[in-house]
Amino acid sequence: MRIWADWTQNTEACFIAGLLILGLGLVPLASGLYGYYVTVPEIERSQETINEAAEEFGLEDIPGISADGHLALLFTMMILAGVSLIVIGAALLSIALSRKKRCVEKRP
């Protein structure tokens, strides 16, 4: 009986860890998607407006303002980190649920 109790605790820990990691993965995924599809286009639109205004004043290039894609790369990395965490959390949840299912099937 003691072995079964220890095994149940490990299953519960796996289930809780899976839920935690799944929840933690949603945050960078949501913020990365929002940043990539909302923030980056707004920044590019603002930069185009600044460049047009600079051309009106006869300036060709404004130092310090560039769209080299570092922000888009950051949001892409956040999306990848979020997806990875969600996959790991889902795997832990499926392991915990399959253990619980086996535990229920073994009971008389």
Backbone torsions as a table, in degrees:
resi	resn	phi	psi	omega
1	MET	NA	-35.5	-179.9
2	ARG	-64.8	-39.6	177.8
3	ILE	-62.9	-41.6	178.8
4	TRP	-63.2	-38.8	178.9
5	ALA	-66.0	-42.5	177.4
6	ASP	-63.5	-40.3	-179.8
7	TRP	-65.4	-37.5	178.4
8	THR	-65.8	-40.2	177.9
9	GLN	-62.4	-40.5	178.2
10	ASN	-65.0	-37.6	177.8
11	THR	-65.5	-43.1	178.5
12	GLU	-64.5	-40.6	178.3
13	ALA	-64.1	-39.7	178.0
14	CYS	-65.2	-39.5	179.4
15	PHE	-65.8	-45.9	-179.9
16	ILE	-66.1	-42.2	178.5
17	ALA	-63.6	-39.4	177.7
18	GLY	-62.6	-43.0	177.5
19	LEU	-64.5	-42.3	179.1
20	LEU	-62.4	-48.1	-178.5
21	ILE	-66.4	-37.9	176.5
22	LEU	-62.3	-44.8	177.9
23	GLY	-65.1	-40.2	178.0
24	LEU	-67.6	-27.7	178.3
25	GLY	-74.4	-25.6	-179.9
26	LEU	-68.3	-32.9	-177.1
27	VAL	-65.1	-54.5	179.3
28	PRO	-68.0	-29.3	177.8
29	LEU	-65.8	-48.0	-179.2
30	ALA	-65.3	-44.4	-179.2
31	SER	-70.4	-33.6	176.8
32	GLY	-67.3	-42.1	177.6
33	LEU	-65.8	-42.2	178.5
34	TYR	-63.2	-45.4	-179.6
35	GLY	-64.4	-41.2	-176.7
36	TYR	-70.3	-40.0	-174.8
37	TYR	-95.8	-13.0	-179.6
38	VAL	-117.5	-51.8	-174.1
39	THR	-71.1	-48.1	-177.0
40	VAL	-61.0	-45.5	177.1
41	PRO	-62.8	-35.5	177.9
42	GLU	-65.8	-40.2	178.2
43	ILE	-65.8	-42.0	178.4
44	GLU	-64.6	-38.7	178.0
45	ARG	-65.1	-41.6	177.7
46	SER	-64.2	-39.9	-179.9
47	GLN	-65.9	-39.0	177.2
48	GLU	-63.0	-39.7	178.4
49	THR	-64.4	-42.0	178.8
50	ILE	-64.5	-42.5	179.6
51	ASN	-64.7	-38.6	177.4
52	GLU	-64.9	-41.3	178.0
53	ALA	-66.0	-36.8	179.1
54	ALA	-66.8	-38.9	177.8
55	GLU	-64.6	-34.8	177.3
56	GLU	-64.0	-32.7	178.6
57	PHE	-88.2	0.0	176.9
58	GLY	89.8	12.0	177.5
59	LEU	-94.4	137.3	179.8
60	GLU	-95.5	-35.0	-177.4
61	ASP	-142.6	133.8	177.0
62	ILE	-104.4	118.7	-179.6
63	PRO	-66.8	142.5	178.9
64	GLY	93.8	-11.3	179.1
65	ILE	-115.5	116.9	179.2
66	SER	-151.7	151.5	176.6
67	ALA	-114.7	72.7	-177.0
68	ASP	-91.1	1.7	172.5
69	GLY	90.6	8.1	-179.4
70	HIS	-66.6	-36.4	179.5
71	LEU	-68.4	-41.2	177.2
72	ALA	-63.8	-37.4	177.5
73	LEU	-65.4	-39.7	177.5
74	LEU	-61.1	-46.3	-179.9
75	PHE	-67.3	-33.5	176.0
76	THR	-65.0	-40.9	177.9
77	MET	-65.3	-36.8	176.6
78	MET	-64.4	-40.1	178.3
79	ILE	-63.4	-44.9	-179.9
80	LEU	-64.8	-40.1	178.2
81	ALA	-64.8	-41.6	179.2
82	GLY	-64.4	-43.8	178.8
83	VAL	-63.9	-40.8	179.0
84	SER	-62.3	-44.7	178.4
85	LEU	-63.8	-38.9	179.0
86	ILE	-65.4	-40.1	178.6
87	VAL	-65.4	-42.7	178.9
88	ILE	-64.3	-44.3	178.6
89	GLY	-62.6	-41.0	178.5
90	ALA	-65.4	-37.7	177.8
91	ALA	-64.7	-43.9	178.1
92	LEU	-63.6	-39.8	177.7
93	LEU	-64.0	-42.3	-179.9
94	SER	-67.0	-35.5	176.2
95	ILE	-64.5	-45.7	-179.7
96	ALA	-63.8	-41.8	-179.7
97	LEU	-68.1	-37.0	177.6
98	SER	-68.7	-34.4	175.8
99	ARG	-65.6	-42.7	178.5
100	LYS	-63.6	-38.6	179.9
101	LYS	-64.4	-42.4	177.4
102	ARG	-64.0	-37.1	179.9
103	CYS	-65.1	-40.1	179.8
104	VAL	-69.8	-37.7	-179.8
105	GLU	-68.6	-31.1	-178.2
106	LYS	-77.8	-22.3	179.7
107	ARG	-66.1	140.3	178.8
108	PRO	-78.1	NA	NA
